[in-house]
């Protein structure tokens, strides 16, 4: 397969397939990120997943050291099949009191790809650029996309309808089309990208990458409850509930987990953005501890396996779908 990605920043070139694994709250840990990168796609985790006890050395520093050392060992042993780079997600929200410290740690480790969420800030982009990092900012509409680029982001993650966790409501067809009218930089699409066919569709629409999260929950390396993994496998698009109740931001969740928490998924109250809290002492109310996020693409996930097996499957599907369409247009 020959794919021209020379227009992209170097950190985003040469992936096995054009796919970025999205950062999953709690679930994305070094074991998963390393497996994703070794499989040839960008692996990522939220900086806030690394939470140490009071007085302990910053766990984020430890995790980044672990990831870099393991990927370096892999690359030395496999010079013809090097790992893809990793990304760190920074929650750029006023309640994240750890942000400045985490930025310093990421600069120290020269993190190659930064994914920013819930606010675009010039100083965060400048921190990333100071160590050669590329910034992708996630957005749910064209207005936010323009603000992010104006404030110095290098690229965008378009979070469309059907994405897991915090998600927009716009059709990916409309969102990508509007962004591509004015922006020709790096662009990833999030929203039910769980198969090679959907990845090809994202590329056909004009995205440079697919952005996949939910499929990686049902993996051996994911830091997720076995019940969560099994529910991903057992669910389809109709089992996804869109609600603002759990974080104050609209997002998609597994219907079964809402029901298991004793709530009616068809009659959930709304919450507003003022209830968002990303402080270090954040705790979900007891009833919400097992509310599990997921996107509408989970129907493509048929079993729990390794992260590498997800990439293998998506690559096979991507190539087969591409060849099928190529025959039509050839």
C-alpha positions in Angstrom: 0.0 0.0 0.0 1.4 3.4 -1.0 0.0 6.4 0.9 1.4 9.9 0.3 1.6 11.5 3.8 4.5 13.9 3.0 2.2 16.9 3.6 1.9 15.9 7.3 4.2 16.8 10.1 7.0 14.2 10.4 5.6 12.7 13.7 2.4 11.8 11.8 4.0 10.2 8.8 4.7 6.5 8.1 1.9 4.9 10.2 1.0 1.4 9.3 -2.6 2.5 8.7 -3.8 6.1 9.1 -5.2 5.6 12.6 -4.8 7.4 16.0 -6.0 5.6 19.1 -7.9 8.0 21.2 -7.0 8.7 24.9 -9.5 6.9 27.1 -10.1 8.1 30.7 -8.8 5.5 33.2 -8.5 2.8 30.4 -5.4 4.1 28.5 -2.3 3.1 30.4 1.3 2.5 29.3 0.6 -1.2 28.5 -2.1 -0.3 26.0 -0.2 2.7 24.6 2.9 0.6 24.0 0.9 -2.1 22.3 -0.8 0.4 20.0 2.5 2.0 19.0 4.2 -1.3 18.4 1.2 -2.3 16.2 2.0 0.8 14.0 -0.6 3.4 15.0 -0.4 6.4 17.3 -1.2 5.3 20.9 -2.3 7.9 23.5 -3.4 8.4 27.0 -4.8 11.3 29.1 -2.1 12.9 31.3 -4.7 12.8 34.1 -4.8 9.0 34.1 -1.4 9.1 35.8 -2.4 9.9 39.4 0.1 9.4 42.2 -0.4 9.5 45.9 0.4 12.6 47.9 4.2 13.1 48.2 5.0 10.5 45.6 7.0 11.2 42.4 4.8 12.3 39.5 3.4 9.2 37.9 3.2 11.0 34.6 7.0 11.3 34.5 7.3 7.6 35.4 4.9 6.5 32.7 6.5 8.6 30.0 9.9 7.2 30.9 8.5 3.7 30.7 6.8 4.2 27.3 9.9 5.8 25.7 12.3 3.1 27.0 10.1 0.3 25.8 9.5 1.8 22.4 13.2 2.5 22.0 14.0 -1.2 22.8 11.4 -2.3 20.3 12.9 0.0 17.6 16.4 -1.2 18.2 15.2 -4.8 17.9 13.0 -4.1 14.9 14.7 -1.5 12.7 12.5 -2.5 9.7 9.3 -2.3 11.8 9.6 0.7 14.1 6.9 1.7 16.5 4.6 4.6 15.8 4.9 7.7 18.1 2.7 8.3 21.1 0.5 11.1 22.1 -0.5 12.7 25.4 -4.0 14.2 26.0 -4.1 17.4 28.0 -7.4 18.5 29.5 -7.3 22.3 29.1 -10.0 23.2 31.5 -9.9 25.6 34.4 -10.5 22.9 37.0 -7.4 21.0 35.9 -5.0 22.3 38.6 -2.3 19.9 37.4 -2.0 21.4 33.9 1.1 23.5 34.3 3.0 20.7 36.1 2.0 18.2 33.4 3.0 20.6 30.6 6.5 20.8 32.1 6.8 17.0 32.3 5.7 16.6 28.7 8.2 19.2 27.5 11.0 17.5 29.5 10.1 14.2 27.7 9.7 15.9 24.3 6.3 14.3 23.8 5.9 14.2 20.0 2.1 14.5 19.7 -0.2 16.5 22.0 -4.0 16.2 22.0 -5.8 19.0 23.7 -9.4 19.0 24.9 -12.0 21.2 26.5 -10.4 24.6 25.7 -7.8 26.0 23.3 -5.0 27.9 24.9 -2.0 29.6 23.3 0.4 28.8 26.1 -0.3 25.1 25.8 0.4 25.1 22.1 3.6 27.1 22.7 4.8 24.6 25.3 4.3 21.7 22.8 6.1 23.6 20.1 9.0 24.4 22.4 10.0 20.7 22.3 9.0 20.0 18.7 5.6 18.6 19.5 2.6 18.6 17.2 -0.8 19.8 18.6 -4.1 18.3 17.6 -7.1 19.9 19.2 -10.4 18.2 19.4 -13.5 20.1 18.4 -17.2 19.4 17.8 -18.0 22.1 15.2 -16.4 24.4 12.6 -16.5 27.5 14.9 -14.4 25.8 17.5 -12.1 24.4 14.8 -11.3 27.9 13.6 -10.6 29.1 17.2 -8.2 26.2 17.8 -6.2 27.0 14.7 -6.2 30.7 15.4 -4.7 29.9 18.8 -1.8 27.9 17.4 -3.0 24.3 17.1 -1.4 22.4 14.2 -4.3 20.1 13.5 -7.7 19.0 14.5 -9.7 16.0 15.8 -13.2 16.4 14.5 -15.4 14.7 17.1 -18.6 14.0 15.3 -21.9 12.2 16.2 -21.4 8.7 17.4 -18.1 9.2 19.1 -17.5 7.6 22.4 -17.3 9.7 25.6 -17.7 13.4 25.0 -19.1 13.8 21.5 -20.7 16.3 19.2 -23.9 16.0 17.3 -22.9 16.9 13.8 -22.7 14.4 11.0 -19.1 13.6 10.1 -20.0 14.3 6.4 -21.0 17.9 7.2 -18.2 18.5 9.8 -15.3 17.4 7.6 -16.7 19.1 4.6 -16.9 22.5 6.4 -13.4 22.2 7.9 -11.8 21.2 4.6 -13.2 24.4 2.9 -10.6 26.4 4.8 -8.1 24.1 6.5 -5.6 21.8 4.8 -3.6 20.7 7.8 -3.7 17.4 9.8 -7.3 16.3 10.5 -8.6 13.2 12.3 -12.2 12.1 12.4 -13.7 10.6 15.6 -17.2 9.0 15.5 -17.9 5.3 15.1 -14.5 4.6 13.5 -14.2 0.9 14.6 -13.7 -0.9 11.3 -11.4 -0.6 8.3 -14.4 0.3 6.1 -15.2 3.3 8.4 -11.5 4.3 8.3 -11.6 4.3 4.5 -14.8 6.4 4.6 -13.1 8.9 6.8 -10.2 9.2 4.4 -12.6 9.5 1.4 -14.3 12.4 3.2 -11.0 14.3 3.5 -9.7 13.3 6.9 -6.0 12.3 7.2 -6.7 9.8 10.1 -9.4 7.9 11.8 -9.6 8.3 15.6 -10.6 5.1 17.4 -11.3 4.6 21.1 -14.1 2.2 21.9 -12.7 -0.8 20.0 -9.6 -0.6 22.2 -11.6 -0.9 25.4 -12.2 -4.6 24.6 -8.5 -5.5 24.6 -6.2 -7.4 26.9 -4.1 -4.4 27.6 -6.9 -2.0 28.5 -7.3 -1.0 32.1 -11.0 -1.8 32.1 -13.3 -4.0 34.1 -14.0 -7.3 32.4 -17.7 -6.5 32.5 -17.0 -3.3 30.6 -15.1 -5.2 27.9 -17.8 -7.9 27.6 -20.5 -5.2 27.3 -18.6 -3.6 24.4 -18.6 -6.9 22.6 -22.3 -7.5 23.3 -23.5 -4.0 22.3 -24.4 -2.3 19.1 -25.2 1.2 18.0 -28.7 1.0 19.5 -27.2 0.4 22.9 -25.6 3.8 23.1 -27.1 6.6 25.2 -26.3 10.3 24.6 -26.4 12.3 27.9 -24.8 15.3 29.6 -25.6 14.0 33.1 -22.4 12.3 34.0 -19.8 15.0 33.3 -21.7 18.2 32.3 -20.6 17.6 28.7 -22.8 15.7 26.2 -21.3 12.2 25.6 -22.1 8.6 24.6 -22.5 5.8 27.1 -23.4 2.1 27.2 -27.1 1.7 27.9 -26.5 -1.5 30.0 -24.1 0.3 32.3 -26.7 3.1 32.9 -29.4 0.5 33.7 -27.0 -1.4 36.0 -26.5 1.8 38.0 -30.3 1.9 38.6 -31.1 4.7 36.2 -33.5 4.9 33.3 -31.4 5.6 30.2 -34.4 7.0 28.4 -35.2 9.5 31.1 -31.9 11.0 32.3 -31.8 14.6 33.6 -29.4 17.0 32.1 -26.4 18.7 33.6 -24.6 21.8 32.4 -21.0 22.6 31.8 -20.6 24.2 35.3 -20.5 20.7 36.8 -17.3 19.7 34.9 -14.4 19.1 37.3 -11.0 17.8 36.3 -9.3 18.5 39.6 -7.0 16.0 41.2 -9.6 15.1 43.9 -12.4 14.5 41.4 -14.6 11.5 42.2 -17.7 10.3 40.4 -20.8 9.9 42.6 -21.0 6.2 43.7 -23.9 5.5 41.3 -21.8 6.7 38.4 -18.6 4.8 39.0 -19.6 2.1 36.5 -21.1 4.3 33.9 -19.2 3.3 30.8 -18.5 5.4 27.8 -18.6 4.0 24.3 -19.2 5.1 20.7 -21.7 3.9 18.2 -19.2 1.8 16.3 -19.1 -1.0 18.9 -21.0 -3.4 16.6 -17.7 -4.0 14.8 -16.1 -5.4 17.9 -16.9 -9.1 18.1 -14.5 -10.4 20.8 -11.9 -9.4 23.4 -8.3 -9.7 22.2 -5.0 -7.9 21.9 -4.7 -4.3 20.8 -2.5 -5.6 18.0 -5.4 -7.8 16.8 -7.6 -4.7 16.5 -5.1 -3.1 14.3 -4.6 -6.3 12.2 -8.4 -6.5 11.6 -8.8 -2.9 10.7 -5.8 -3.1 8.3 -7.3 -6.1 6.5 -10.7 -4.4 6.3 -9.2 -1.1 5.2 -7.2 -2.7 2.4 -10.0 -4.9 1.2 -12.4 -2.0 1.1 -9.9 0.1 -0.8 -9.3 -2.5 -3.4 -13.0 -3.0 -3.9 -13.5 0.7 -4.6 -10.3 0.9 -6.7 -11.8 -1.7 -9.0 -14.9 0.3 -9.4 -13.1 3.5 -10.3 -10.3 1.8 -12.3 
